[in-house]
Amino acid sequence: MPTIPSPAITLLSPLTPPSLERTWLTAPHPRLPFVATCSADKTVRIYSLQNFTLLSTISGGHKRSVRSCAWKPLVKGESVLATGSFDATVGVWRRWDGYGRGGDDDRMAVVEAGAGAGSNDSNAYADADADAHSNNEEEDDEEWRFAVLLDGHDSEVKSLSWSPRRRPAGYLLARQVYLDLGGSGRWR
Protein backbone atom coordinates (compact mmCIF):
# COMPACT_ATOMS: atom_id res chain seq x y z
CA MET A 1 0.00 0.00 0.00
CA PRO A 2 1.45 3.42 -0.95
CA THR A 3 2.26 5.78 1.88
CA ILE A 4 0.72 9.20 1.94
CA PRO A 5 3.18 11.94 2.84
CA SER A 6 2.40 13.86 6.00
CA PRO A 7 1.64 17.54 5.56
CA ALA A 8 4.44 19.75 6.79
CA ILE A 9 4.51 23.31 8.02
CA THR A 10 7.41 25.28 6.57
CA LEU A 11 8.61 28.78 7.30
CA LEU A 12 8.00 31.11 4.36
CA SER A 13 9.94 34.02 5.80
CA PRO A 14 10.38 35.76 9.15
CA LEU A 15 8.56 39.06 9.63
CA THR A 16 11.15 41.86 9.62
CA PRO A 17 11.95 43.66 11.75
CA PRO A 18 10.55 41.42 14.49
CA SER A 19 9.17 42.63 17.79
CA LEU A 20 11.73 42.59 20.58
CA GLU A 21 9.01 41.62 23.06
CA ARG A 22 6.62 38.66 23.25
CA THR A 23 4.06 38.47 20.44
CA TRP A 24 0.70 37.32 21.78
CA LEU A 25 -1.33 36.92 18.60
CA THR A 26 -1.09 37.19 14.82
CA ALA A 27 -4.24 38.01 12.82
CA PRO A 28 -4.41 37.98 9.00
CA HIS A 29 -6.45 40.69 7.29
CA PRO A 30 -9.70 39.24 5.86
CA ARG A 31 -9.17 40.55 2.32
CA LEU A 32 -5.76 42.26 1.97
CA PRO A 33 -2.24 40.75 2.14
CA PHE A 34 -1.48 42.06 5.66
CA VAL A 35 -1.10 40.54 9.09
CA ALA A 36 -1.35 42.27 12.47
CA THR A 37 0.75 41.13 15.45
CA CYS A 38 -0.05 42.01 19.09
CA SER A 39 2.93 42.58 21.33
CA ALA A 40 3.94 42.88 24.96
CA ASP A 41 5.53 46.26 24.12
CA LYS A 42 1.99 47.79 23.90
CA THR A 43 2.05 47.96 20.09
CA VAL A 44 0.42 46.29 17.11
CA ARG A 45 2.63 45.79 14.07
CA ILE A 46 1.20 45.53 10.57
CA TYR A 47 3.31 43.44 8.17
CA SER A 48 3.01 42.84 4.43
CA LEU A 49 2.42 39.22 3.44
CA GLN A 50 3.91 39.96 0.02
CA ASN A 51 7.43 40.79 1.20
CA PHE A 52 7.11 40.10 4.99
CA THR A 53 8.26 43.60 5.98
CA LEU A 54 6.85 46.01 8.53
CA LEU A 55 4.35 48.52 7.12
CA SER A 56 3.15 50.27 10.29
CA THR A 57 3.34 50.26 14.05
CA ILE A 58 0.21 51.23 15.99
CA SER A 59 1.00 52.52 19.47
CA GLY A 60 -0.25 54.85 22.16
CA GLY A 61 -3.68 53.36 22.71
CA HIS A 62 -2.90 50.97 25.55
CA LYS A 63 -1.00 51.18 28.85
CA ARG A 64 -0.14 47.46 29.02
CA SER A 65 0.54 44.58 26.59
CA VAL A 66 -1.76 44.26 23.59
CA ARG A 67 -3.14 40.73 23.96
CA SER A 68 -5.56 40.38 21.05
CA CYS A 69 -6.76 42.02 17.86
CA ALA A 70 -9.45 41.40 15.27
CA TRP A 71 -10.04 42.84 11.81
CA LYS A 72 -13.56 44.00 11.04
CA PRO A 73 -14.78 41.78 8.16
CA LEU A 74 -16.13 42.77 4.76
CA VAL A 75 -15.58 46.51 5.05
CA LYS A 76 -14.87 48.22 1.71
CA GLY A 77 -12.79 51.35 1.45
CA GLU A 78 -11.15 51.04 4.86
CA SER A 79 -9.57 48.62 7.31
CA VAL A 80 -10.81 48.59 10.91
CA LEU A 81 -8.80 46.86 13.65
CA ALA A 82 -9.93 46.31 17.25
CA THR A 83 -7.18 45.78 19.84
CA GLY A 84 -7.59 44.30 23.33
CA SER A 85 -5.14 44.78 26.16
CA PHE A 86 -4.12 43.66 29.63
CA ASP A 87 -5.06 47.23 30.69
CA ALA A 88 -8.77 46.19 30.40
CA THR A 89 -9.45 48.38 27.35
CA VAL A 90 -10.36 47.84 23.70
CA GLY A 91 -9.11 50.27 21.05
CA VAL A 92 -10.60 50.64 17.58
CA TRP A 93 -8.32 51.88 14.79
CA ARG A 94 -9.10 52.82 11.16
CA ARG A 95 -7.05 53.01 7.98
CA TRP A 96 -8.39 54.06 4.59
CA ASP A 97 -7.59 51.68 1.70
CA GLY A 98 -4.60 52.17 -0.55
CA TYR A 99 -2.43 51.03 2.36
CA GLY A 100 0.80 49.21 1.55
CA ARG A 101 0.44 49.42 -2.22
CA GLY A 102 3.89 50.78 -2.92
CA GLY A 103 5.54 54.17 -2.85
CA ASP A 104 5.25 56.20 0.32
CA ASP A 105 2.63 53.86 1.79
CA ASP A 106 5.32 51.22 2.41
CA ARG A 107 7.17 53.39 4.92
CA MET A 108 6.90 52.62 8.63
CA ALA A 109 4.57 54.95 10.49
CA VAL A 110 3.95 55.23 14.20
CA VAL A 111 0.52 56.47 15.22
CA GLU A 112 -0.07 57.83 18.68
CA ALA A 113 -3.59 57.87 20.11
CA GLY A 114 -4.81 61.44 20.41
CA ALA A 115 -6.13 63.34 23.37
CA GLY A 116 -9.55 62.31 24.58
CA ALA A 117 -8.90 58.68 23.73
CA GLY A 118 -10.56 57.51 26.93
CA SER A 119 -14.06 58.23 25.69
CA ASN A 120 -16.38 55.33 25.01
CA ASP A 121 -19.09 57.65 23.69
CA SER A 122 -20.46 56.56 20.31
CA ASN A 123 -19.98 60.14 19.06
CA ALA A 124 -16.22 59.69 19.43
CA TYR A 125 -16.32 57.14 16.61
CA ALA A 126 -18.27 59.48 14.31
CA ASP A 127 -16.00 62.42 15.19
CA ALA A 128 -12.91 60.35 14.42
CA ASP A 129 -14.47 59.30 11.10
CA ALA A 130 -15.16 62.88 10.03
CA ASP A 131 -11.76 64.02 11.30
CA ALA A 132 -9.97 61.28 9.37
CA HIS A 133 -11.63 62.34 6.11
CA SER A 134 -11.02 66.07 6.61
CA ASN A 135 -7.38 65.70 7.64
CA ASN A 136 -6.43 62.91 5.25
CA GLU A 137 -4.33 65.17 3.01
CA GLU A 138 -2.86 67.15 5.90
CA GLU A 139 -1.70 64.14 7.93
CA ASP A 140 -0.11 61.82 5.38
CA ASP A 141 2.26 60.50 8.08
CA GLU A 142 -0.62 59.03 10.06
CA GLU A 143 -1.72 55.84 8.37
CA TRP A 144 -3.90 54.56 11.22
CA ARG A 145 -6.47 56.75 12.96
CA PHE A 146 -7.51 56.11 16.55
CA ALA A 147 -11.33 55.92 16.54
CA VAL A 148 -12.52 54.99 20.03
CA LEU A 149 -11.46 53.42 23.32
CA LEU A 150 -13.86 51.05 25.08
CA ASP A 151 -13.12 50.83 28.79
CA GLY A 152 -14.89 49.67 31.94
CA HIS A 153 -13.96 45.99 31.69
CA ASP A 154 -13.36 44.24 35.02
CA SER A 155 -10.06 42.72 33.91
CA GLU A 156 -7.78 42.23 30.92
CA VAL A 157 -9.27 41.66 27.47
CA LYS A 158 -8.15 38.20 26.33
CA SER A 159 -9.91 37.86 22.99
CA LEU A 160 -11.88 39.86 20.41
CA SER A 161 -14.11 38.92 17.51
CA TRP A 162 -16.34 40.87 15.11
CA SER A 163 -19.67 39.45 13.99
CA PRO A 164 -19.24 37.84 10.56
CA ARG A 165 -22.23 39.66 9.07
CA ARG A 166 -23.54 43.15 9.35
CA ARG A 167 -26.54 43.46 11.66
CA PRO A 168 -29.21 46.18 11.39
CA ALA A 169 -27.30 48.17 14.02
CA GLY A 170 -23.91 47.47 12.36
CA TYR A 171 -21.17 44.96 13.12
CA LEU A 172 -20.97 43.65 16.67
CA LEU A 173 -17.68 43.38 18.56
CA ALA A 174 -17.46 40.57 21.14
CA ARG A 175 -14.90 40.83 23.94
CA GLN A 176 -13.75 38.05 26.25
CA VAL A 177 -12.39 38.99 29.66
CA TYR A 178 -11.25 36.90 32.59
CA LEU A 179 -13.44 37.18 35.67
CA ASP A 180 -12.06 35.63 38.83
CA LEU A 181 -14.95 34.91 41.18
CA GLY A 182 -13.19 33.91 44.37
CA GLY A 183 -10.58 31.81 42.61
CA SER A 184 -13.06 29.85 40.50
CA GLY A 185 -11.29 30.86 37.28
CA ARG A 186 -14.55 31.43 35.38
CA TRP A 187 -14.65 33.17 32.01
CA ARG A 188 -17.32 35.47 30.69
N, C-alpha and C positions, 0 to 999 in steps of 0.2 A: 504494500500500500504506500503511495507517495506521501511524503511528509509535507505539511503546509508550513511555510515559514511564519515565524511569530512576528507580529508587527513590532516595529522598533521606533522609539522616540529619538530623534537626532536634533542636535543643536543647529539651528539655521545660522544664527549670529548673535553675539551678545549685544545688548542695548548699550550704546555709548553716548556720552559718558554715563557710567552707572551711578546709582545713588551710593553714597558712602555710609548710609545708615540702612537698617533693616527695611526691606520692602514687604509690606503686608499683603498686597493684592495687586493683580494685574487684570485690567478690564479692556477687552477689545471694543473699538467703536462699532456700532451696529451696521454702518454702511460705508465708512471711509477707512482707508488703510492706516489707522492710528491705534495706539494702545496707551492707556493711562495706567501709571503705577502709583500706588499710595505708599508713603514712606514715613518712617519714624522721625525724620527731620522736619515734620509738619508741612511737607510739600506734596504736590502731585506733579509727576513728570509726564509729558505727552511725547511719545516717540513715534517716528515714522516706521511703518512696517514694510516700506519699500527699500529703505537703506539703513534702517535700524539706528538712526541717529536722533538725538534730542531735538524736538521742535520748540517746546515751551516748558516753563516751570511755573506752576501756579502756587503762590505762597501768600501768607498774610491773613488767611481766613480762619486759621485754627491756632489754639495755644498749646496743643499737645499733638501727638502722632496722628496722622491721617490713617485710619484703619480700613476704610472701605470707600468705594466710589461706584457710581452706576451712570451709564449714559442714558439719556432719555431717548426712547426708540422712535423711529419713523417721523422725525422732525425734519422738514425741508427748509433749506436756507440758513440754518444755524445748527450748532452743536450745543447741547445742554448737558452739563455734568454735575451730579450731586456728589458731595464728599461728606463722609462721616468720620468723626474723630473721637479720641479718648477724652476730649474736653467736653463731651456730652452735647455737641452741636452738629448741625448739618448745614453745609454751605451749598449754594446753587450758583454755578458759573455758566456764562454764555460766551459763545464765539461764533461770529458770522462766517458762513462758508467762504471758500477760497483759501482756507487755511492749509499751509503746507504744500502748496502747488508750485513751488519753485520761486526763484527770485528772493525778494526780501522776506517773504513769508516763512522761509526756512531758517531764519535766524532764531536764536534763543531769546525769549522774552520772559521777564519776570514780572508778574502782576501782583501788586499789593492790594489787599482789600481796602476800600475807602472808608472814610469816616461814616459813622452811622451804620456800620455793618451789623450791629447787634439787634436790629429791628426784625421782628418776625411778622410785621404788618404786611398784608397782601399788596398794599400800595407801593411798598418798597420794590417789589418785583416789576410793577408797571413803570415806576419812575426809572429804574435801572434800564428797562427796555427802551424808553424814550431817550434817555441820556446816551445810551450806546449808539443809537441811530444818529443823534444830533452831533455827537463828538467823534464819529467814526473817522472822518478825515483829519481832525485835529490831533487825535491820539493814536497814530499809526503804531507806536511802540507797544501799546496795550492790546494784545491779541485776545485775552480772556477778560471778560467783564464780570465783576462780582455782582450777583443779582440780589440775593437774600440770604440771611442767616436764620435758621430755625433753631431755637434754643428751648430750654425748659425740660429737657430729658432728665430722668433721675440718675442716669449713669452713662458710661461711654456708649457710643453708637457702634455696634459691631458689624452691621450689614445694612445695605440699602438695595432697593429694587423698585423700578418704575413699573406701572401697569403696562401690559403689552399692547393694549388698545386704548384709544382715546375714549373717555367717558363723556357724558353730556357736560360735566363740570370741568373737563380737561383730563390730563394724565394724573394718576395718583402716584404718590411716592410713599412706599412702605419703609419703615425704619425698625430695626431690631436692636433692642438694648438689653443689657443684662440687669436683672432685678434680683437682688439678694434679699430674700425674705427670711431673715434669721438663720442664714447659713444653708437654706434649702437648695440654693443654686438654680432657681427657676428662671426661665426665660419668658419674655413677653414680646 
